[in-house]
């Protein structure tokens, strides 16, 4: 009994073509601004290397900034920074 690979290859090619069209369509909608992703809520603003292990990170979350100390024995939340006045 022999298995014909022609129909299987044709089905796999058709599936790949449909997936490619869906991917390109979604990217096109995002590029035109029709299907936008929601804004990011958290971002790394700055990283300062204190030594070989420890880092001080300034993160922005929901419009507020927080300082984190990572590395060493334990990570620590240094504190939330007061809101800045961007109007000045």
C-alpha positions, 0 to 999 in steps of 0.5 A: 500500500502506497501513500500519495503525498500529493494531496497532503502537500497541497493541503499543507501549502493551502494552510500555509497560504491562509495563515500567511494571508491572515498574518499579513491582514492583521499587520495591515490593520494594525499599521493603518490604526484600525486594530490597535493594541492597547497602550503599555502600562509599564515600561523601564525608564532607566537602569543604573548598574551599581556594581557587578550584581546590583541594578537600580531600575526606574520603572514607569507604571500607570503614569507613576514612577517607582525605584527597584533595587535588584540583585544581591541577596534580595530585591527591594522596592525603594519607593514610589516617586512623587508625580512630576509636573510635565507642564513646566 
